[in-house]
Amino acid sequence: MGHSKTDCSWTVRLEISRSATSEPQTLESINYRSAAQEGPPPEMTFTVKVVPVDDVKSVSVLVGDSVTLQTGLTDIQRDAVIQWRFGQQKSLVAEINRKAGIFKTFDGPDERFRDRLHLNNQTGSLNITNITITDSGLYEVEISSTSSKHTIHKTFTVTVSDAVKSVSVKKGETVTLPITEIQKDDLILWMFGEIVLAEIHKAAQRFYISDVPDKSFRNRLQLDHQTGSLIITDTRTTDPEEYYLKISSSRHIINRRIIVTVGPGLSPGAIAGIVVGVLLGAAAVVVVGVIYYRRRSSRNVNRQNPTSNGAQDPGDHVNEGTELTNAS
C-alpha cells in the first residue's frame, strides 16, 4: 500500500513495514519508511499510532426509560483513563481517572444531563436515566492506560422515540407482549424491574422462563420461539403494570417499555346474574309464545262455535275483517 505526495521537485512515498500488523481492537506502532523519488535519497523511519474504531452500535430507547452504554470492561485498571463524550462537538459528559482520583459526570450541553448520568465504578459504563428526545445522538468512549499499549474506542448512536406500548386486558384473559422478529444473534430479556421473566438467546438455542421469586407467574408464562413474544395467561390485577424488553446484539441495543393494564373481570355474582337474566328472558319469550298460541286457538274455536246470542267477540270480528281484507 502506498501514498504519494508531490512537494516541489521531489516526491515522498510512504511504505508500511511488513512487520506491522493490523489486528482489530489494538493500538499498533506501525513503522513507515520514507524514500525520495527524486534528488538525494535520504531515508528515515517514524512511528504512527493507529487507534482502530469499533463498529458503531445503535441504541433504541423510549422516552422516560433508562439506558446503559457498556464499555465492555469487567474491571477498571488502576491507571485507566475513561472519557465519555456526546454529540458532534464531543462534549465531555463523564470521566474516570483512577490515578488522579477523578470519578465524575458533567451536565453536558445546555445542562441537559443534570442529575441523569451515572457511572459504574467497576466497569466505567455510562447510565442515562429518564431519557429525553434531546438525548438522541452520538456517544463515544475512549479507554486508555499508561501501562497498556491498547486504546479502546467505542461509538454508540442513541435514538430516543416517544412511543410507549400500552395494552389493556380483562382479568383472567391472555395477553401477548409482541416482538416482530428475532435476529440470529439477538439476546432478548423480558423483565419487570430488575427481575428477569424470560430469556431468549437464539444462537445458543436458549429459551428460558423464570418462576420469579414469589412464584406469582408459575405456569402462566409462555414464549413464542419464532417471534420472541411473551405470552401471559390468566392475567391478574396483582400482575406488574410495566414490562421491559431488552434486545442486544453486536449491531444494536433496543429497550422497550410496555404498560399492561389488567381490569377487573366479572365476579361470580355478576356472572350468576347474567345467567339468571338470560334464563328469565328465555322463559318470558316462552310464556309470551304460549299465551299467543292459546289466544289464537281460542279465536279459532269462537269462529267455529259462536256464542248462544249469535254475538262474536269484537276483537275477533276486527281481526277477521283485517284478515279478509289482506286476503283480497
C-alpha positions in Angstrom: 0.0 0.0 0.0 1.5 3.4 -0.8 0.6 7.1 -0.8 2.4 9.8 -2.9 2.6 13.5 -2.3 4.3 16.0 -4.6 6.4 18.7 -2.8 8.3 21.0 -5.2 10.8 18.9 -7.1 10.6 15.7 -5.2 8.0 13.1 -4.1 7.8 11.2 -0.8 6.4 7.7 -0.8 5.2 6.1 2.5 5.5 2.3 2.8 4.2 0.3 5.7 6.7 -2.1 7.1 5.9 -5.8 6.7 6.4 -6.2 10.4 3.4 -4.1 11.2 0.1 -5.7 11.9 -3.5 -4.5 11.5 -5.4 -6.6 14.0 -8.6 -5.0 15.2 -9.1 -3.6 18.6 -5.4 -3.0 19.3 -3.1 0.1 19.2 -0.3 -0.6 16.8 3.0 1.1 16.4 3.4 1.0 12.6 6.8 1.7 11.1 7.0 3.7 7.9 9.9 4.3 5.6 10.2 7.5 3.6 12.1 7.4 0.3 12.7 10.3 -2.1 11.7 9.6 -5.6 13.8 12.5 -7.0 17.0 14.0 -5.8 19.1 12.7 -2.8 17.6 9.6 -1.3 17.6 10.3 2.4 15.8 7.5 4.4 14.2 7.8 7.8 11.7 5.8 9.8 8.9 7.1 12.1 6.0 5.7 14.0 2.3 6.3 13.5 -0.1 5.2 16.2 -3.3 3.8 14.8 -6.4 3.7 17.0 -9.0 1.4 15.4 -12.6 2.3 15.8 -15.2 -0.3 16.5 -18.4 -0.6 14.5 -21.0 1.9 15.6 -23.6 0.3 17.8 -27.2 1.6 17.5 -29.3 2.0 20.6 -33.1 2.5 20.5 -34.8 3.6 23.7 -38.2 5.1 24.7 -38.7 8.5 26.4 -38.6 8.2 30.2 -36.6 4.9 30.1 -33.0 4.3 31.2 -30.2 3.1 29.1 -26.7 1.8 29.9 -23.9 2.2 27.4 -21.4 -0.5 28.1 -17.6 -0.2 28.0 -17.1 -3.9 27.7 -14.8 -3.9 30.7 -15.1 -6.3 33.6 -12.8 -4.1 35.8 -11.1 -0.7 35.6 -7.3 -0.8 35.7 -5.6 1.4 38.3 -4.1 3.7 35.8 -7.0 3.7 33.4 -8.5 6.9 31.9 -12.1 6.7 30.6 -13.8 9.6 28.9 -17.4 9.7 27.7 -18.2 12.3 25.1 -21.5 13.4 23.5 -22.6 14.9 20.2 -20.8 16.3 17.2 -19.0 18.8 19.4 -17.7 15.8 21.5 -18.7 17.5 24.8 -17.2 15.7 27.8 -20.0 14.2 29.9 -18.2 11.8 32.1 -14.6 11.0 33.1 -12.8 8.4 35.2 -9.1 8.8 36.1 -8.2 6.4 38.8 -4.6 7.7 39.2 -5.8 11.3 39.6 -8.8 10.4 41.7 -11.3 11.7 39.2 -14.7 10.0 39.0 -17.4 12.4 37.9 -20.1 13.3 35.4 -20.9 16.6 33.8 -24.2 18.3 32.9 -23.3 18.5 29.2 -24.5 21.0 26.6 -27.3 23.3 28.0 -27.1 21.2 31.2 -29.4 18.7 29.6 -27.9 15.8 31.6 -28.2 17.3 35.0 -28.6 14.6 37.7 -29.3 12.0 35.0 -25.8 10.5 34.3 -24.3 7.7 36.4 -21.0 5.9 36.1 -20.5 2.2 37.1 -17.5 2.3 39.4 -16.4 -1.2 38.4 -16.9 -1.2 34.6 -17.0 2.5 33.7 -20.2 2.0 31.8 -22.5 5.1 31.5 -26.1 5.0 32.6 -28.6 7.7 31.4 -31.9 7.9 33.4 -35.2 9.5 32.5 -34.1 9.8 28.9 -35.5 12.5 26.6 -35.7 13.3 22.9 -32.7 15.7 23.2 -30.5 12.9 24.4 -30.5 11.3 20.9 -27.2 11.5 19.2 -23.6 10.1 19.2 -21.9 8.9 22.3 -18.2 8.0 22.3 -16.0 6.4 25.0 -12.2 6.2 24.9 -10.4 4.0 27.4 -6.6 4.2 27.7 -3.9 3.4 30.3 -0.2 4.1 30.7 0.6 0.5 31.4 -1.1 -0.7 28.2 -0.4 -0.1 24.5 -4.1 -0.6 23.7 -6.7 2.1 23.5 -10.3 1.1 23.3 -12.7 3.4 21.3 -16.4 2.7 21.2 -19.2 4.6 19.5 -23.0 4.5 20.2 -25.8 6.1 18.2 -28.7 6.6 20.6 -32.2 7.1 19.1 -35.0 8.2 21.5 -38.7 7.9 20.4 -42.0 8.8 22.1 -44.0 5.6 21.6 -44.9 3.6 24.6 -46.8 0.4 24.0 -49.9 0.2 26.1 -52.2 -2.9 26.4 -55.5 -3.3 28.2 -56.8 -6.7 29.2 -59.5 -8.1 31.5 -58.7 -10.2 34.5 -58.3 -13.9 33.5 -57.6 -13.2 29.8 -54.4 -13.9 27.9 -52.2 -11.1 26.7 -49.2 -11.2 24.3 -46.3 -8.7 24.6 -45.1 -8.7 21.0 -41.7 -8.6 19.1 -41.8 -8.6 15.4 -38.8 -10.8 14.7 -35.7 -12.4 16.3 -32.3 -12.0 14.7 -29.9 -14.9 14.9 -27.5 -13.2 17.4 -30.1 -11.4 19.5 -30.1 -11.8 23.2 -33.6 -11.0 24.5 -34.7 -10.3 28.1 -38.3 -9.8 29.3 -38.2 -8.1 32.7 -40.2 -6.2 35.2 -38.0 -4.1 37.4 -34.7 -6.0 37.8 -36.4 -9.4 37.7 -35.9 -11.4 34.5 -39.2 -13.2 33.5 -37.8 -14.8 30.3 -34.6 -15.0 28.3 -34.0 -15.9 24.6 -30.7 -16.5 23.0 -31.4 -17.9 19.6 -27.8 -18.6 18.6 -27.4 -20.8 21.6 -31.0 -22.2 21.3 -31.7 -21.0 24.8 -35.4 -20.3 25.7 -35.8 -19.8 29.4 -38.8 -18.9 31.6 -38.4 -17.9 35.2 -40.7 -18.7 38.0 -39.7 -15.4 39.7 -39.0 -15.4 43.5 -42.6 -15.2 44.7 -43.9 -17.8 42.1 -46.6 -15.4 41.0 -46.2 -16.3 37.3 -45.9 -20.0 37.8 -47.3 -21.9 34.8 -48.6 -18.6 33.3 -45.7 -17.6 31.0 -45.0 -18.8 27.5 -42.5 -17.8 24.8 -43.1 -17.7 21.1 -39.9 -19.2 19.8 -40.4 -17.7 16.3 -41.1 -14.1 17.3 -39.8 -13.9 20.8 -43.1 -12.6 22.1 -44.0 -13.1 25.7 -47.5 -14.6 26.5 -49.1 -14.2 29.9 -52.1 -16.3 30.6 -54.8 -16.0 33.3 -53.9 -12.3 33.9 -54.4 -10.9 37.4 -54.9 -7.5 38.8 -51.8 -8.1 41.0 -49.6 -8.6 38.0 -47.0 -5.9 37.3 -48.0 -2.9 35.1 -44.7 -2.2 33.5 -42.7 -4.7 31.5 -39.3 -4.1 29.9 -37.9 -5.6 26.7 -34.2 -5.5 26.2 -32.7 -6.7 22.9 -28.9 -6.7 22.4 -26.6 -7.9 19.7 -23.3 -6.9 18.0 -25.3 -4.5 15.9 -27.8 -2.8 18.2 -29.3 -2.4 21.6 -33.1 -1.9 21.9 -35.0 -1.0 25.0 -38.8 -1.1 25.1 -41.4 -0.4 27.8 -44.9 -2.0 27.7 -47.7 -0.9 30.0 -50.2 -3.6 30.7 -53.5 -2.7 32.5 -55.5 -5.6 33.9 -59.1 -4.5 34.5 -61.4 -6.4 36.9 -63.2 -9.3 35.4 -66.8 -10.3 36.1 -67.4 -11.5 39.7 -69.2 -14.9 40.3 -72.2 -12.9 41.4 -72.2 -10.9 38.2 -71.8 -14.0 36.1 -74.7 -15.6 38.0 -76.8 -12.5 37.5 -76.2 -12.6 33.7 -77.1 -16.3 33.6 -80.3 -15.7 35.5 -81.2 -12.7 33.3 -80.7 -14.8 30.2 -82.8 -17.6 31.6 -85.6 -15.3 32.7 -85.5 -13.6 29.3 -85.8 -17.0 27.6 -88.7 -18.0 29.9 -90.5 -14.8 29.2 -90.3 -15.5 25.5 -91.7 -19.0 26.0 -94.6 -17.6 28.2 -95.5 -15.0 25.6 -95.4 -17.6 22.9 -97.7 -19.9 24.9 -100.2 -17.0 25.6 -100.2 -16.1 21.9 -100.8 -19.6 20.9 -103.7 -20.1 23.3 -105.4 -16.9 22.3 -105.0 -17.8 18.7 -106.5 -21.2 19.3 -109.4 -19.6 21.3 -110.3 -17.3 18.4 -110.4 -20.2 16.0 -112.8 -22.0 18.3 -115.0 -18.9 18.6 -115.3 -18.6 14.9 -116.4 -22.2 14.6 -118.8 -22.1 17.6 -120.5 -18.7 18.0 -122.0 -17.7 21.3 -125.6 -18.5 22.2 -126.9 -15.0 21.4 -125.1 -15.1 18.0 -122.5 -12.4 19.0 -118.8 -12.8 18.5 -116.0 -11.3 20.4 -115.5 -7.7 18.9 -111.8 -8.3 18.8 -112.3 -11.4 16.7 -114.6 -9.5 14.3 -112.0 -6.8 13.7 -109.2 -9.4 13.3 -111.3 -11.4 10.9 -112.1 -8.4 8.8 -108.4 -7.5 8.7 -107.5 -10.9 7.6 -110.2 -10.9 4.9 -109.0 -7.5 3.6 -105.5 -8.7 3.4 -106.6 -11.9 1.6 -108.4 -9.8 -1.0 
